[in-house]
Amino acid sequence: MSVGASAESVPGELRRGKMAGVRAHYREELAALEASTLAGLDLVTEQVDRTIEAVSHQDIELATRVIADDDRIDGRYLEVHQSTSPCSPCSRPWRATYG
């Protein structure tokens, strides 16, 4: 408590400090989610390029690898989707403050 601060103002100051921490945590989670989403889009772009190449050259081996690698994209989709679900801490930053 600062000198001259009333006891009544302390809870408000603590709440504001806690909310600033919650906001910072929310921004960090959002940045991580954005990075994961963009990395997933990179996977999709690579997969489309390989698909076009496999079809253009009628390359069965490459087509087989494309199909096998599709699980990576599915996994990324699930990762991002679960991060944005209503049960995610990112979707309810108020829980850290108000329980």
Chimera marker file (.cmm) of the C-alpha trace (Angstrom):
<marker_set name="trace">
<marker id="1" x="0.000" y="0.000" z="0.000" r="1" g="1" b="0" radius="0.5"/>
<marker id="2" x="1.403" y="3.409" z="-0.914" r="1" g="1" b="0" radius="0.5"/>
<marker id="3" x="1.791" y="6.163" z="1.636" r="1" g="1" b="0" radius="0.5"/>
<marker id="4" x="-1.456" y="8.079" z="1.918" r="1" g="1" b="0" radius="0.5"/>
<marker id="5" x="-3.544" y="5.419" z="0.180" r="1" g="1" b="0" radius="0.5"/>
<marker id="6" x="-6.746" y="4.599" z="1.947" r="1" g="1" b="0" radius="0.5"/>
<marker id="7" x="-7.583" y="1.045" z="2.908" r="1" g="1" b="0" radius="0.5"/>
<marker id="8" x="-10.698" y="1.280" z="0.727" r="1" g="1" b="0" radius="0.5"/>
<marker id="9" x="-8.684" y="1.879" z="-2.464" r="1" g="1" b="0" radius="0.5"/>
<marker id="10" x="-6.401" y="-1.139" z="-2.018" r="1" g="1" b="0" radius="0.5"/>
<marker id="11" x="-8.900" y="-3.830" z="-3.158" r="1" g="1" b="0" radius="0.5"/>
<marker id="12" x="-9.593" y="-1.843" z="-6.341" r="1" g="1" b="0" radius="0.5"/>
<marker id="13" x="-5.867" y="-1.510" z="-6.995" r="1" g="1" b="0" radius="0.5"/>
<marker id="14" x="-5.363" y="-5.249" z="-6.460" r="1" g="1" b="0" radius="0.5"/>
<marker id="15" x="-8.266" y="-6.060" z="-8.768" r="1" g="1" b="0" radius="0.5"/>
<marker id="16" x="-6.849" y="-3.805" z="-11.493" r="1" g="1" b="0" radius="0.5"/>
<marker id="17" x="-3.421" y="-5.429" z="-11.079" r="1" g="1" b="0" radius="0.5"/>
<marker id="18" x="-4.948" y="-8.890" z="-11.299" r="1" g="1" b="0" radius="0.5"/>
<marker id="19" x="-6.931" y="-7.929" z="-14.395" r="1" g="1" b="0" radius="0.5"/>
<marker id="20" x="-3.767" y="-6.592" z="-16.037" r="1" g="1" b="0" radius="0.5"/>
<marker id="21" x="-2.149" y="-9.991" z="-15.415" r="1" g="1" b="0" radius="0.5"/>
<marker id="22" x="-5.193" y="-11.770" z="-16.828" r="1" g="1" b="0" radius="0.5"/>
<marker id="23" x="-5.124" y="-9.559" z="-19.912" r="1" g="1" b="0" radius="0.5"/>
<marker id="24" x="-1.414" y="-10.238" z="-20.426" r="1" g="1" b="0" radius="0.5"/>
<marker id="25" x="-2.021" y="-13.986" z="-20.093" r="1" g="1" b="0" radius="0.5"/>
<marker id="26" x="-4.951" y="-13.765" z="-22.532" r="1" g="1" b="0" radius="0.5"/>
<marker id="27" x="-2.776" y="-11.914" z="-25.065" r="1" g="1" b="0" radius="0.5"/>
<marker id="28" x="-0.055" y="-14.571" z="-24.729" r="1" g="1" b="0" radius="0.5"/>
<marker id="29" x="-2.558" y="-17.382" z="-25.289" r="1" g="1" b="0" radius="0.5"/>
<marker id="30" x="-4.056" y="-15.540" z="-28.240" r="1" g="1" b="0" radius="0.5"/>
<marker id="31" x="-0.598" y="-15.027" z="-29.797" r="1" g="1" b="0" radius="0.5"/>
<marker id="32" x="0.175" y="-18.742" z="-29.348" r="1" g="1" b="0" radius="0.5"/>
<marker id="33" x="-3.158" y="-19.654" z="-30.925" r="1" g="1" b="0" radius="0.5"/>
<marker id="34" x="-2.469" y="-17.330" z="-33.853" r="1" g="1" b="0" radius="0.5"/>
<marker id="35" x="0.982" y="-18.883" z="-34.380" r="1" g="1" b="0" radius="0.5"/>
<marker id="36" x="-0.483" y="-22.395" z="-34.266" r="1" g="1" b="0" radius="0.5"/>
<marker id="37" x="-3.220" y="-21.449" z="-36.731" r="1" g="1" b="0" radius="0.5"/>
<marker id="38" x="-0.749" y="-19.874" z="-39.154" r="1" g="1" b="0" radius="0.5"/>
<marker id="39" x="1.526" y="-22.920" z="-38.909" r="1" g="1" b="0" radius="0.5"/>
<marker id="40" x="-1.520" y="-25.064" z="-39.718" r="1" g="1" b="0" radius="0.5"/>
<marker id="41" x="-2.206" y="-22.960" z="-42.790" r="1" g="1" b="0" radius="0.5"/>
<marker id="42" x="1.404" y="-23.496" z="-43.856" r="1" g="1" b="0" radius="0.5"/>
<marker id="43" x="0.836" y="-27.261" z="-43.568" r="1" g="1" b="0" radius="0.5"/>
<marker id="44" x="-2.271" y="-26.959" z="-45.735" r="1" g="1" b="0" radius="0.5"/>
<marker id="45" x="-0.420" y="-24.900" z="-48.350" r="1" g="1" b="0" radius="0.5"/>
<marker id="46" x="2.372" y="-27.488" z="-48.525" r="1" g="1" b="0" radius="0.5"/>
<marker id="47" x="-0.188" y="-30.270" z="-48.769" r="1" g="1" b="0" radius="0.5"/>
<marker id="48" x="-2.045" y="-28.566" z="-51.631" r="1" g="1" b="0" radius="0.5"/>
<marker id="49" x="1.233" y="-28.038" z="-53.489" r="1" g="1" b="0" radius="0.5"/>
<marker id="50" x="2.147" y="-31.720" z="-53.083" r="1" g="1" b="0" radius="0.5"/>
<marker id="51" x="-1.354" y="-32.772" z="-54.125" r="1" g="1" b="0" radius="0.5"/>
<marker id="52" x="-1.133" y="-30.722" z="-57.324" r="1" g="1" b="0" radius="0.5"/>
<marker id="53" x="2.307" y="-32.172" z="-58.035" r="1" g="1" b="0" radius="0.5"/>
<marker id="54" x="1.109" y="-35.748" z="-57.390" r="1" g="1" b="0" radius="0.5"/>
<marker id="55" x="-1.874" y="-35.323" z="-59.717" r="1" g="1" b="0" radius="0.5"/>
<marker id="56" x="0.095" y="-33.472" z="-62.392" r="1" g="1" b="0" radius="0.5"/>
<marker id="57" x="2.789" y="-36.147" z="-62.525" r="1" g="1" b="0" radius="0.5"/>
<marker id="58" x="0.481" y="-39.040" z="-61.644" r="1" g="1" b="0" radius="0.5"/>
<marker id="59" x="2.898" y="-39.849" z="-58.845" r="1" g="1" b="0" radius="0.5"/>
<marker id="60" x="1.284" y="-42.595" z="-56.761" r="1" g="1" b="0" radius="0.5"/>
<marker id="61" x="4.078" y="-42.598" z="-54.172" r="1" g="1" b="0" radius="0.5"/>
<marker id="62" x="3.696" y="-38.854" z="-53.544" r="1" g="1" b="0" radius="0.5"/>
<marker id="63" x="-0.088" y="-39.194" z="-53.439" r="1" g="1" b="0" radius="0.5"/>
<marker id="64" x="0.303" y="-41.881" z="-50.784" r="1" g="1" b="0" radius="0.5"/>
<marker id="65" x="2.529" y="-39.574" z="-48.701" r="1" g="1" b="0" radius="0.5"/>
<marker id="66" x="-0.007" y="-36.762" z="-49.096" r="1" g="1" b="0" radius="0.5"/>
<marker id="67" x="-2.729" y="-39.010" z="-47.731" r="1" g="1" b="0" radius="0.5"/>
<marker id="68" x="-0.533" y="-40.171" z="-44.843" r="1" g="1" b="0" radius="0.5"/>
<marker id="69" x="0.454" y="-36.595" z="-43.953" r="1" g="1" b="0" radius="0.5"/>
<marker id="70" x="-3.175" y="-35.521" z="-43.772" r="1" g="1" b="0" radius="0.5"/>
<marker id="71" x="-3.205" y="-36.678" z="-40.142" r="1" g="1" b="0" radius="0.5"/>
<marker id="72" x="-0.833" y="-33.801" z="-39.281" r="1" g="1" b="0" radius="0.5"/>
<marker id="73" x="-3.386" y="-31.307" z="-40.602" r="1" g="1" b="0" radius="0.5"/>
<marker id="74" x="-6.204" y="-33.055" z="-38.749" r="1" g="1" b="0" radius="0.5"/>
<marker id="75" x="-4.150" y="-32.928" z="-35.559" r="1" g="1" b="0" radius="0.5"/>
<marker id="76" x="-3.454" y="-29.218" z="-35.966" r="1" g="1" b="0" radius="0.5"/>
<marker id="77" x="-7.146" y="-28.543" z="-36.607" r="1" g="1" b="0" radius="0.5"/>
<marker id="78" x="-8.092" y="-30.367" z="-33.414" r="1" g="1" b="0" radius="0.5"/>
<marker id="79" x="-5.400" y="-28.531" z="-31.454" r="1" g="1" b="0" radius="0.5"/>
<marker id="80" x="-6.646" y="-25.130" z="-32.600" r="1" g="1" b="0" radius="0.5"/>
<marker id="81" x="-10.299" y="-26.085" z="-32.224" r="1" g="1" b="0" radius="0.5"/>
<marker id="82" x="-9.792" y="-27.319" z="-28.660" r="1" g="1" b="0" radius="0.5"/>
<marker id="83" x="-7.924" y="-24.128" z="-27.803" r="1" g="1" b="0" radius="0.5"/>
<marker id="84" x="-10.918" y="-22.064" z="-28.859" r="1" g="1" b="0" radius="0.5"/>
<marker id="85" x="-13.633" y="-24.215" z="-27.287" r="1" g="1" b="0" radius="0.5"/>
<marker id="86" x="-15.864" y="-22.707" z="-24.576" r="1" g="1" b="0" radius="0.5"/>
<marker id="87" x="-14.021" y="-24.794" z="-21.952" r="1" g="1" b="0" radius="0.5"/>
<marker id="88" x="-10.680" y="-23.229" z="-22.853" r="1" g="1" b="0" radius="0.5"/>
<marker id="89" x="-9.107" y="-20.842" z="-20.325" r="1" g="1" b="0" radius="0.5"/>
<marker id="90" x="-8.483" y="-18.499" z="-23.257" r="1" g="1" b="0" radius="0.5"/>
<marker id="91" x="-12.222" y="-18.140" z="-23.819" r="1" g="1" b="0" radius="0.5"/>
<marker id="92" x="-12.901" y="-17.217" z="-20.206" r="1" g="1" b="0" radius="0.5"/>
<marker id="93" x="-10.128" y="-14.975" z="-18.872" r="1" g="1" b="0" radius="0.5"/>
<marker id="94" x="-12.407" y="-13.800" z="-16.078" r="1" g="1" b="0" radius="0.5"/>
<marker id="95" x="-12.086" y="-17.236" z="-14.409" r="1" g="1" b="0" radius="0.5"/>
<marker id="96" x="-8.555" y="-16.432" z="-13.226" r="1" g="1" b="0" radius="0.5"/>
<marker id="97" x="-9.880" y="-13.423" z="-11.336" r="1" g="1" b="0" radius="0.5"/>
<marker id="98" x="-13.346" y="-14.397" z="-10.202" r="1" g="1" b="0" radius="0.5"/>
<marker id="99" x="-13.033" y="-18.214" z="-10.049" r="1" g="1" b="0" radius="0.5"/>
<link id1="1" id2="2" r="1" g="1" b="0" radius="0.2"/>
<link id1="2" id2="3" r="1" g="1" b="0" radius="0.2"/>
<link id1="3" id2="4" r="1" g="1" b="0" radius="0.2"/>
<link id1="4" id2="5" r="1" g="1" b="0" radius="0.2"/>
<link id1="5" id2="6" r="1" g="1" b="0" radius="0.2"/>
<link id1="6" id2="7" r="1" g="1" b="0" radius="0.2"/>
<link id1="7" id2="8" r="1" g="1" b="0" radius="0.2"/>
<link id1="8" id2="9" r="1" g="1" b="0" radius="0.2"/>
<link id1="9" id2="10" r="1" g="1" b="0" radius="0.2"/>
<link id1="10" id2="11" r="1" g="1" b="0" radius="0.2"/>
<link id1="11" id2="12" r="1" g="1" b="0" radius="0.2"/>
<link id1="12" id2="13" r="1" g="1" b="0" radius="0.2"/>
<link id1="13" id2="14" r="1" g="1" b="0" radius="0.2"/>
<link id1="14" id2="15" r="1" g="1" b="0" radius="0.2"/>
<link id1="15" id2="16" r="1" g="1" b="0" radius="0.2"/>
<link id1="16" id2="17" r="1" g="1" b="0" radius="0.2"/>
<link id1="17" id2="18" r="1" g="1" b="0" radius="0.2"/>
<link id1="18" id2="19" r="1" g="1" b="0" radius="0.2"/>
<link id1="19" id2="20" r="1" g="1" b="0" radius="0.2"/>
<link id1="20" id2="21" r="1" g="1" b="0" radius="0.2"/>
<link id1="21" id2="22" r="1" g="1" b="0" radius="0.2"/>
<link id1="22" id2="23" r="1" g="1" b="0" radius="0.2"/>
<link id1="23" id2="24" r="1" g="1" b="0" radius="0.2"/>
<link id1="24" id2="25" r="1" g="1" b="0" radius="0.2"/>
<link id1="25" id2="26" r="1" g="1" b="0" radius="0.2"/>
<link id1="26" id2="27" r="1" g="1" b="0" radius="0.2"/>
<link id1="27" id2="28" r="1" g="1" b="0" radius="0.2"/>
<link id1="28" id2="29" r="1" g="1" b="0" radius="0.2"/>
<link id1="29" id2="30" r="1" g="1" b="0" radius="0.2"/>
<link id1="30" id2="31" r="1" g="1" b="0" radius="0.2"/>
<link id1="31" id2="32" r="1" g="1" b="0" radius="0.2"/>
<link id1="32" id2="33" r="1" g="1" b="0" radius="0.2"/>
<link id1="33" id2="34" r="1" g="1" b="0" radius="0.2"/>
<link id1="34" id2="35" r="1" g="1" b="0" radius="0.2"/>
<link id1="35" id2="36" r="1" g="1" b="0" radius="0.2"/>
<link id1="36" id2="37" r="1" g="1" b="0" radius="0.2"/>
<link id1="37" id2="38" r="1" g="1" b="0" radius="0.2"/>
<link id1="38" id2="39" r="1" g="1" b="0" radius="0.2"/>
<link id1="39" id2="40" r="1" g="1" b="0" radius="0.2"/>
<link id1="40" id2="41" r="1" g="1" b="0" radius="0.2"/>
<link id1="41" id2="42" r="1" g="1" b="0" radius="0.2"/>
<link id1="42" id2="43" r="1" g="1" b="0" radius="0.2"/>
<link id1="43" id2="44" r="1" g="1" b="0" radius="0.2"/>
<link id1="44" id2="45" r="1" g="1" b="0" radius="0.2"/>
<link id1="45" id2="46" r="1" g="1" b="0" radius="0.2"/>
<link id1="46" id2="47" r="1" g="1" b="0" radius="0.2"/>
<link id1="47" id2="48" r="1" g="1" b="0" radius="0.2"/>
<link id1="48" id2="49" r="1" g="1" b="0" radius="0.2"/>
<link id1="49" id2="50" r="1" g="1" b="0" radius="0.2"/>
<link id1="50" id2="51" r="1" g="1" b="0" radius="0.2"/>
<link id1="51" id2="52" r="1" g="1" b="0" radius="0.2"/>
<link id1="52" id2="53" r="1" g="1" b="0" radius="0.2"/>
<link id1="53" id2="54" r="1" g="1" b="0" radius="0.2"/>
<link id1="54" id2="55" r="1" g="1" b="0" radius="0.2"/>
<link id1="55" id2="56" r="1" g="1" b="0" radius="0.2"/>
<link id1="56" id2="57" r="1" g="1" b="0" radius="0.2"/>
<link id1="57" id2="58" r="1" g="1" b="0" radius="0.2"/>
<link id1="58" id2="59" r="1" g="1" b="0" radius="0.2"/>
<link id1="59" id2="60" r="1" g="1" b="0" radius="0.2"/>
<link id1="60" id2="61" r="1" g="1" b="0" radius="0.2"/>
<link id1="61" id2="62" r="1" g="1" b="0" radius="0.2"/>
<link id1="62" id2="63" r="1" g="1" b="0" radius="0.2"/>
<link id1="63" id2="64" r="1" g="1" b="0" radius="0.2"/>
<link id1="64" id2="65" r="1" g="1" b="0" radius="0.2"/>
<link id1="65" id2="66" r="1" g="1" b="0" radius="0.2"/>
<link id1="66" id2="67" r="1" g="1" b="0" radius="0.2"/>
<link id1="67" id2="68" r="1" g="1" b="0" radius="0.2"/>
<link id1="68" id2="69" r="1" g="1" b="0" radius="0.2"/>
<link id1="69" id2="70" r="1" g="1" b="0" radius="0.2"/>
<link id1="70" id2="71" r="1" g="1" b="0" radius="0.2"/>
<link id1="71" id2="72" r="1" g="1" b="0" radius="0.2"/>
<link id1="72" id2="73" r="1" g="1" b="0" radius="0.2"/>
<link id1="73" id2="74" r="1" g="1" b="0" radius="0.2"/>
<link id1="74" id2="75" r="1" g="1" b="0" radius="0.2"/>
<link id1="75" id2="76" r="1" g="1" b="0" radius="0.2"/>
<link id1="76" id2="77" r="1" g="1" b="0" radius="0.2"/>
<link id1="77" id2="78" r="1" g="1" b="0" radius="0.2"/>
<link id1="78" id2="79" r="1" g="1" b="0" radius="0.2"/>
<link id1="79" id2="80" r="1" g="1" b="0" radius="0.2"/>
<link id1="80" id2="81" r="1" g="1" b="0" radius="0.2"/>
<link id1="81" id2="82" r="1" g="1" b="0" radius="0.2"/>
<link id1="82" id2="83" r="1" g="1" b="0" radius="0.2"/>
<link id1="83" id2="84" r="1" g="1" b="0" radius="0.2"/>
<link id1="84" id2="85" r="1" g="1" b="0" radius="0.2"/>
<link id1="85" id2="86" r="1" g="1" b="0" radius="0.2"/>
<link id1="86" id2="87" r="1" g="1" b="0" radius="0.2"/>
<link id1="87" id2="88" r="1" g="1" b="0" radius="0.2"/>
<link id1="88" id2="89" r="1" g="1" b="0" radius="0.2"/>
<link id1="89" id2="90" r="1" g="1" b="0" radius="0.2"/>
<link id1="90" id2="91" r="1" g="1" b="0" radius="0.2"/>
<link id1="91" id2="92" r="1" g="1" b="0" radius="0.2"/>
<link id1="92" id2="93" r="1" g="1" b="0" radius="0.2"/>
<link id1="93" id2="94" r="1" g="1" b="0" radius="0.2"/>
<link id1="94" id2="95" r="1" g="1" b="0" radius="0.2"/>
<link id1="95" id2="96" r="1" g="1" b="0" radius="0.2"/>
<link id1="96" id2="97" r="1" g="1" b="0" radius="0.2"/>
<link id1="97" id2="98" r="1" g="1" b="0" radius="0.2"/>
<link id1="98" id2="99" r="1" g="1" b="0" radius="0.2"/>
</marker_set>
